[in-house]
Amino acid sequence: IFEHARPIPAVQKAIMPPRDPSIRSWQAYRSRFIEPHRLEGGERFWQAHAATLNQTSAETGVPEEIIVAIIGIESIYGRHMGNFGTLAALATLAFDYPKINPATDAARAALFRQQLEELLLLAREEGRDPLDYKGSYAGALGLPQFLPGSIRQYGQDGDHDGHVRLETSPTDAIVSVANFLVRHGWRKGEPVVARAK
């Protein structure tokens, strides 16, 4: 398998911090959340999957709008899921992580080695070729952009076809996002944000 995974310079470049810190600032990132094509996509996605969203929200206590918003933020409802070979992207970051910060580089490379192992286990469990996965430069997959370890831990087979397919099954994605939040302590009816003081 690894004979087919060559280091990807574009992945190494993408993981690097930008020369201008304002490019990836919170202000720049936040402005992308509320824009016409994302709002229109969210409305279409919500309408197309209303029954699943309603049922999932009723069962988990996670509001429909939170699930819809997360999928919109992560992939614009499947429009931007990435086209990097996930095995090669994760292998690049696991074994050829660029020199960015001596204090954190080793830990970051170790994280990607762990995700590479998770991808191989996920592929075996799902009966898929590990080379078949495509996603972001950092190895995130599907509509909710879960890392392989998150798919294995929190992914749900919402459409009951025997597989967790976050790239092709909006139902699996919806149920998995809700499960992720519930497993991380979501409590129905409580505030989702608080102003920092």
C-alpha positions in Angstrom: 0.0 0.0 0.0 2.7 2.5 0.9 4.5 2.0 -2.4 1.6 4.0 -3.8 1.8 6.8 -1.3 4.4 9.4 -2.2 5.0 12.6 -0.2 2.8 15.5 -1.4 4.5 18.9 -1.4 1.1 20.6 -1.7 0.1 19.0 1.7 3.3 20.2 3.3 2.7 23.7 2.0 -1.0 23.7 3.1 -0.1 22.8 6.7 2.4 25.7 7.0 1.2 28.9 8.7 0.7 31.7 6.2 3.3 34.4 5.9 0.6 37.0 6.7 -1.1 35.9 9.9 -4.3 37.8 9.1 -5.0 35.4 6.2 -6.0 32.7 8.7 -7.2 35.0 11.4 -10.4 34.5 13.3 -11.8 37.6 11.6 -11.1 36.2 8.1 -12.4 32.7 9.0 -15.5 34.0 10.7 -16.5 36.1 7.7 -16.8 32.9 5.6 -19.5 31.4 7.8 -22.3 33.7 6.8 -22.2 34.2 3.0 -25.0 33.8 0.4 -23.8 30.4 -1.1 -23.4 28.9 2.3 -26.8 30.1 3.5 -28.5 28.9 0.3 -26.7 25.5 0.5 -27.8 25.2 4.1 -31.4 25.9 3.3 -31.4 23.3 0.5 -29.6 20.7 2.7 -32.1 21.3 5.5 -35.1 20.9 3.2 -33.7 17.8 1.5 -32.9 16.0 4.8 -35.7 17.5 7.0 -37.0 14.1 8.2 -33.5 12.8 9.2 -32.6 16.1 10.9 -35.9 16.2 12.8 -35.6 12.6 14.0 -31.9 13.0 14.9 -32.5 16.2 16.8 -35.5 14.6 18.7 -33.3 11.6 19.7 -30.1 13.4 20.7 -31.2 16.9 21.8 -28.8 18.5 19.3 -30.8 21.2 17.4 -31.2 20.7 13.6 -29.6 24.1 12.9 -26.4 23.2 14.8 -26.0 20.0 12.7 -26.7 21.8 9.5 -24.3 24.7 10.4 -21.4 22.3 11.2 -21.8 20.5 7.9 -21.9 23.9 6.1 -18.8 25.1 7.9 -16.9 22.0 7.3 -17.6 21.2 3.6 -20.3 23.6 2.4 -22.7 20.6 2.3 -20.3 18.4 0.4 -19.0 20.9 -2.1 -15.5 21.1 -0.6 -14.5 17.7 0.8 -11.0 17.7 -0.6 -9.4 15.7 -3.3 -6.1 14.6 -1.8 -5.5 10.9 -1.5 -6.0 10.5 2.3 -3.4 7.8 2.7 -0.7 9.9 0.9 -1.7 13.1 2.7 -1.6 11.4 6.2 1.7 9.6 5.3 3.2 13.0 4.2 2.3 14.6 7.5 3.2 11.5 9.6 6.6 11.0 8.1 7.6 14.3 6.3 6.0 16.9 8.6 7.5 20.2 7.7 9.7 22.1 10.2 7.3 24.7 11.6 7.8 24.9 15.4 10.3 22.7 17.2 8.1 22.7 20.3 5.1 21.1 18.5 6.3 19.4 15.3 7.0 16.0 16.9 3.5 15.9 18.5 1.8 17.0 15.3 3.6 14.3 13.3 2.6 11.7 16.0 -1.0 12.8 15.6 -0.9 12.2 11.9 0.8 8.8 12.4 -2.1 7.9 14.7 -4.6 9.0 12.1 -2.8 7.1 9.4 -3.2 3.9 11.6 -6.9 4.8 12.1 -7.4 5.1 8.3 -5.9 1.6 7.8 -8.2 0.2 10.5 -11.2 2.1 9.1 -10.5 0.7 5.6 -10.3 -2.8 6.9 -13.5 -2.5 9.0 -15.3 -1.0 6.0 -13.9 -3.4 3.5 -12.5 -0.6 1.4 -9.1 -0.1 -0.3 -7.1 2.4 1.8 -6.1 4.2 -1.4 -9.8 4.8 -2.2 -10.2 7.6 0.4 -10.0 11.3 -0.7 -10.3 14.3 1.6 -8.6 17.4 2.9 -4.9 18.0 3.0 -5.0 17.1 6.7 -6.8 13.8 6.2 -10.3 15.0 7.1 -13.1 13.1 5.3 -16.7 13.5 4.2 -19.4 16.1 4.7 -18.5 16.7 8.3 -14.7 16.5 7.7 -14.0 13.9 10.4 -10.5 12.5 10.8 -10.4 8.7 10.4 -10.2 8.2 14.2 -13.3 10.3 14.7 -15.1 8.2 12.1 -14.2 5.1 13.9 -15.1 6.5 17.3 -18.2 8.6 16.5 -19.3 7.7 13.0 -22.8 6.2 12.8 -24.5 4.2 10.1 -27.6 6.4 10.0 -29.0 4.9 6.8 -28.5 1.3 8.1 -26.7 0.0 5.0 -23.9 -1.6 7.1 -21.4 1.1 6.4 -20.4 4.6 7.7 -20.0 6.6 4.5 -19.6 10.3 5.4 -18.6 11.1 1.8 -21.8 9.8 0.2 -24.5 9.5 2.9 -25.9 12.7 4.3 -27.9 10.6 6.7 -24.7 9.0 8.1 -23.1 12.5 8.3 -26.1 14.0 10.1 -26.3 11.2 12.7 -22.5 11.2 13.1 -22.3 14.9 13.8 -25.0 14.7 16.5 -23.3 11.6 18.0 -20.0 13.4 18.1 -21.6 16.3 20.0 -23.5 14.1 22.4 -20.4 12.1 23.2 -18.5 15.3 23.9 -21.1 16.4 26.5 -23.8 18.1 24.6 -26.7 18.9 26.9 -30.1 19.8 25.4 -31.4 23.3 26.0 -28.1 24.7 27.4 -26.4 27.7 25.9 -23.9 27.0 23.1 -21.8 30.1 23.6 -20.9 32.5 26.3 -19.3 36.0 26.0 -15.7 35.9 27.2 -15.0 38.3 30.1 
